[in-house]
Every structure is written in structure tokens, then in C-alpha cells.
Amino acid sequence: MSNLKSSQIFGTDGVRGTANIEPVTAETALKLGRAAAYVFKNLEPQARSHLRHRIVIGKDTRLSGYMLESAMASGILSMGVDVLFIGPLPTPGVAYITRSLRADAGIVITASHNPYADNGIKFFRADGYKLDDKTESQIEDMVFNGKIETIRPTAEAIGKAVRIDDALGRYIEYVKSSFPRGMTLEGLRLVVDCGNGAAYKSTPCVLRELGAEVIAIGNQPDGTNINRGCGSMYPEQLSQLVRKHEAHCGIAHDGDADRVLLCDENGQLLDGDDILAISALEMLREGTLANQTVVSTIMSNAGLESAIQSAGGKMIRTPVGDKYVIDEMIRGGFNLGGESSGHLIFSEHATTGDGLIAALQMLRVMRTRQEPLSRLATCWTRFPQIISNIVVREKRPFAELDGVLQLVADAEIALKPIGGRILLRYSGTESKARLLLEGSDRAVLEVWDKRISNAVRSQVGAN
């Protein structure tokens, strides 16, 4: 820990990095466990269970999950807080079980869509929502300031760890309740790619119990094959199998199953923007879209916003990250939001992105309208989009780069007649500048992409 700075612990979505290298080490996990136990215990002095404070720990299927789970638990127990182990479960399942068991917080050990050598730690509040920045900062500060070093409960004041054997069953029944009562999936053949991740049991089980014929792949995790050539990061096999088995739909998750990508009966992929478009337009027709508004991020396609507006709704954009989408949904009382990457939040059913619930909502629309997914997906037209990732040696403010912001301003004027937009930002997780251009005329986009990319590359590009 000696070389670890506090600013390196929490990123845009919890703690993440290569397992067994700071900050994702057993030593730091233990300190985080102690700090989290202290902070959550003091947020609400009275435990929700009216007994001792309790924290749920779930994980995905990575080999390093055992190491981090044990370390986190040791830190929590050492502060006099109980631990509830629930084993491998999707991230939204951990959020649900935290609420269901009236625990005081939830922790999920996962690196989501990253390769198996990575891992991470995410925290949930007692109500199943992700932590706000203030609480994360409190935990981070406690790791370093030494204030809790002298807090050492002894004898019966030390926490106790128990394993919750029915967590998977609880989550399965909860997810099934998001599907309309009396509606079934009988007659549907579905191909499901679980990515050898946390949904390897839950998603096939739910779909089968609702009556579907399920062909499951990526459902034999061995600790090292999560996201390896499978799941939502590598959907090619899914598309092939949908065509081979003449399935009605394909469903692909990432490692912790808070995302989903679909493919239609022809093997054509649908991303989060497609799912948002279909869901939003159906909910507008039904009158169930809260405030006729969808929340998405700055990365969603402009065609999505155009389709929603044409149907009488509106779209609000947030920075990239499902946490920002959820925060905006809470502020405005909205019930549908998501990202093009496949994080979809149906807030009437979940407090965070849930890939299985999102898939069920798509299957519900297919059943209700009696239309194949390929036809439903024609409800909107995707604008041409160019995204350039420019590797940089430093992240100097764009205002300090000669002529770059003027080029962006000129591009905005040029793109306006074609319903376009431009976004230039630095990545929050990589040494890259990201340039997005969108509009109905691709040729115009290519001209401005080349000009702006070259201007950035010439001044801060990596050799």
C-alpha cells in the first residue's frame, strides 16, 4: 500500500484493475472492507435488521474473486459487522439481495466486461443503489487517514460470516416477477450466451421457467474463461447459433450481467440504443413512460433522440456511466434509461442495470405486439456515426491546444443542417482522446473527423 495514492482507488465505477496488483490486492481489499464497515455502520447507527449491521458480498466467476472475497470479509468482520456471502450472482442480483435481506450495504466483486485477469469492487447502499461520490470519498479517506486503526472489537463483538444458500432462488423469482403475470415464453427458442460469467445459472433458468426453449452457451465458467471469446463483448458466435437453430432471439451478457446485447432472428445485433428505442416507443404508446422521457448518455445515437421526439417524447443526456443515468432518473422521476453499451435501467423493476430484466422487457414487447425482433427494430433510423480513439501522451486541456476548439465550433456549425452533433473528450480510464461525430451525411462527418483528429494527434498524440 505504500505506493498507492488515494486518488487511485475509486474509478468511474468502483475499484478496478489487474487482480493482485494495487489497488486490487488482498491488502487493499481488507482495508476497504474495514473502511466500508465503519462508514456504513455510522451512516445508520441502527442496523436495518435491528440486530448487528450486515453487509452482503457477491461476486462474478473470476478466479481472483475467492482471494478478494475473503480479504473484504476479514476487514468487515474485524470491525464488528456481519457478512452475508451469496456466491456468484449478477451485479443487479447483489443489489436486490441487499434490499431483500435488509442488509446495510452490498459489495460485488467483479470487473464486468474486462478479461479474467482483472477484478474490481463495487458498493451498493442499503436501498440497492450505487454509492454517491461523497460516500466513496469517505471510504477512501478512511483507508488512508488511520482513524480506524485503533478500532478493534474483541470477543463476541467480532462479526460473524454466514452463507445465504437461497440467494440465487430469490433473485430468479424476483426477476420473473418483472414479466407480466399470465404471459409466457412458450413457443420461443432463445440462444443465450452467459459469457461464462455471473449469469450462467440465473438467465437460462428464468427463461426456461417462463416456458422458452433455451440453447445456452458460455455457461461453464472455470474461473479463467469469463468474457473469453464469448458474451456481449464477442457476440459473433451468438449470431451464428441464432441462425443455425432458427431461434427467435439471441441474448448475450457481460461478465456480471448488468449489460445485455440482443440479436434478432436473422442474427442481426441490437445494442442498448435499439433496446431503448423499442422500449421507449412501446411505453409511449402504453402511456407508461414516466414524464414521456428517456435518459441516456452523450454516446447514444442522435437517431434515437429523433425517433423519441417524433413519437412525442424527449431524451435527456448525461455523462458516460450508468451511475449518472440512474442519478438523473432519480432526480427527474423517470423510469427508463440506459447506455448504448447495453446497460438498461427499468427502474420499476431494478435499482441498477439488469441485463436479464432488459431482455425480458424486449421479449414482452415481442409477445405483446406479436412481431419479430427484426421488425420491432425498424422503429428508428440510426444516424451515421464516426468514433475515433486517439492515443495521447498527455491529457492537456483542449483549450490549450492550438485551434482544436475552433475546429470543434466550426464542425458544430457544419453538422447542424444534417441534424448532427460532435463530442470531443478525454477517456476517464485510458490515455485516449475520444472524438464522436454524428449526422445524416457520412461524407461530411469524415471530413471533420480527419481534421480534428489530426489536430489533436499532432499536438498530444503518442508516438
MOPE-V219574 format. One record per backbone hydrogen bond with DSSP energy under -1.0 kcal/mol. CO is the residue of the C=O (numbers start at 1). NH is the residue of the N-H. Records with the same first field share a line. If there is no record, write none. Layout:
BEGIN
CO=NH, NH
END
This chain:
BEGIN
1=4
5=8
6=9
14=11
15=121
17=119
18=21
21=24
23=25
24=20
25=29
26=30
27=31
28=32
29=33
30=34
31=35
32=36
33=37
34=38
35=39
36=40
37=41
38=42
39=43
40=44
47=50
53=82
54=104
55=84
56=107
57=86
58=109
59=89
62=65
63=66
64=68
65=69
66=70
67=71
68=72
69=73
70=74
71=75
72=76
73=77
74=78
76=79, 81
77=80, 159
82=55
83=162
84=57
85=164
87=59
90=94
91=95
92=96
93=97
94=98
95=99
96=100
97=101
98=103
99=102
105=56
106=124
107=58
108=122
109=60
111=114
115=118
117=19
119=17
121=15
122=108
123=131
124=106
125=128
129=125
132=136
133=137
134=138
135=139
136=140
137=141
138=142
139=143
141=145
146=149
148=151
150=152
154=157
155=158
160=83
162=85
166=170
167=171
168=172
169=173
170=174
171=175
172=176
173=177
175=178
176=179
180=183
185=188
188=213
189=248, 249
190=215
191=251
192=217
193=253
194=197
195=227
197=200
199=203
201=205
202=206
203=207
204=208
205=209
206=210
207=212
208=211
210=185
213=190
215=192
217=194
218=196
223=63
225=228
227=229
231=234
235=239
236=240
237=241
238=242
239=243
240=244
241=245
242=247
249=191
250=263
251=193
252=261
253=232
254=257
255=198
256=91
257=355
261=252
262=270
263=250
264=267
268=264
270=262
271=275
272=276
273=277
274=278
275=279
276=280
277=281
278=282
279=283
280=284
281=285
282=286
283=287, 288
289=292
290=293
292=314
294=316
295=338
296=318
297=300
301=304, 305
302=306
303=307
304=308
305=309
306=310
307=311
308=313
309=312
314=294
316=296
318=298
321=325
322=326
323=327
324=328
325=329
326=330
327=331
328=332
329=333, 334
336=295
337=345
339=342
340=272
342=260
343=339
344=354
345=337
346=349, 350
354=358
355=359
356=360
357=361
358=362
359=363
360=364
361=365
362=366
363=367
364=368
365=369
366=370, 371
372=376
373=377
375=378
376=379
384=439
386=437
388=435
390=433
391=462
397=400
398=401
403=407
404=408
405=409
406=410
407=411
408=412
409=413
410=414
411=415
412=416
415=418, 420
416=419
418=440
421=438
423=436
425=434
430=432
431=392
432=427
433=390
434=425
435=388
436=423
437=386
438=421
441=445
442=446
443=447
444=448
445=449
446=450
447=451
448=452
449=453
450=454
451=455
452=456
453=457
454=458
456=460
457=461
460=393
END
